[in-house]
Amino acid sequence: MADSSPKVAEAERIESPDAIDLKAQTLVDQIKKSKHFIAFTGAGVSTSAGIPDFRGPEGAWTLRAQGRQRTGKTVSTLQAIPTPTHMALVDLQNRGILKYLLSQNCDGLHRKSGITSDRISELHGNSNRESCKDCGKEYIRDFRAVATYEKTVHDHRTGRKCACCGGVLLDSIVNFGDFLPVEVLERARSNAKRADLCLVLGSSLTIPPASGIPEIVGKRKGGKLAICNLQSTPIDGLADVRIFSKADDLMIRIMEKLDIPIPPFILHRRLMVDFTSKDERHQLKVYGVDEDGTPATFLQSVKLEYNRRLLKSEPFVFNFRGAMDLGLKLKLELEFMRHYGEPNLDIVCEAHEGGDEQTLYLLDYDPVTGEWKTSKQRGQANSDGDDAKEVIDLTDDTL
């Protein structure tokens, strides 16, 4: 608990590079033999991104216990770049090596890095995710979707309403005294029971019930538990491999020994454009979606060329009437939240008289180069009722 954090934090330890390298090789050997490898992450995987931990010498709870204010510079979770550890876990999961990820972090970096929703349990929530109290509809936001907690930490109302049913939206943060979401916890425990290898990265393993999940693997016959943290944990005695190291230092060595390059961070956005047309009445609807279809808010405004309206709030819908030429090009200018300095992006869609069409635009932004790479998948209902899809690379100069 935050109130139980000592005024004097336990000293952090870092083993020699040779010792870390030797233990990384042991882990690589175990990973290669593993059939159900899972990872468990805590605040230590995000510290190199500029996000403070909790129980370290300058951790949030340590400072609170000492009555001190933070003096060093920190990075907003919205602007933080996922670390080498985040990106290594993404690639291991994409290759089928890492079967499941469990995380105590609320910063949203795992999902932003590319971990899919069906292969992670965000045990303590996500500061960018909220859901409807009534219908359960979820929303992903490119802003902090967190309640103010002015009256009580158990009042999770964000002040927004559900676009589907008008119900009250609640944040997903699990505060002290809250129960963990049942489904999220069950998926985590189910994967731990199946796991033959669990790697803990950057967690003190002191906050139940999440902290008890790696213990399931460590106590099971045939289960291997590895813990990488700068401070001790209550279950160090169960660990087959115990590494005192920064998460990045260990994961970089592991990926090198696996001969797998760590991919750079690319910000992935998925934009849906719906065009409907009937009796010379036309509608253009623009909205973001997550990889599982969950509505995602990441646009500040949308502008349609030759239209005086600048839409600055969802839903981004343009209505117009009149005859329309087949294949008419409609140019949209997209303005993003600019957390990573994303420039505006123009996309062109086609109008189809008398028919409905939905197009998915895949927008990939490289924060290093400051450039967008875009492609699209176009679908239109055919006579069999199935969706015919066409993939077009919008960066091809020959188009």
Buried (B, 14 or more C-beta within 10 A) or exposed (E): EBEEBEEEBBEBEEBEEEEBBBBBEBBBEBBEEBEBBBBBBBBBBBBBBBBBBBBBBBBBBBBBBEEEEEEEEEBEBBBBBBBBBBBBBBBBBBEEBBBBBBBBBBBBBBBBBBBBBEBBBBBBBBBBBBBBBEEEBBBBBBEEBBBEBEEEEEEBBBEBEBBEEEBBBBBBBBBEEEEBBEEBBEBBBEBBEBBBBBBBBBBBBBBEEBBBBBBBBBEBEEBBBBBBBBBBBEBBEBBBBBBBBBBBBBBBBBBBBBEBEBBEBBBBBBBBBBBBBEEEEBBBBBBBBBBEEBBBBBBBBBBBEEBEEEBEEBEBEBEBEEEBEEEEEBEBBBBBBEBBEBEEBEBEBBBBBEEEBBBBBBBBBBBEEEEBBBBBBBBBEEEEEEEEEEEBEBEEEEE
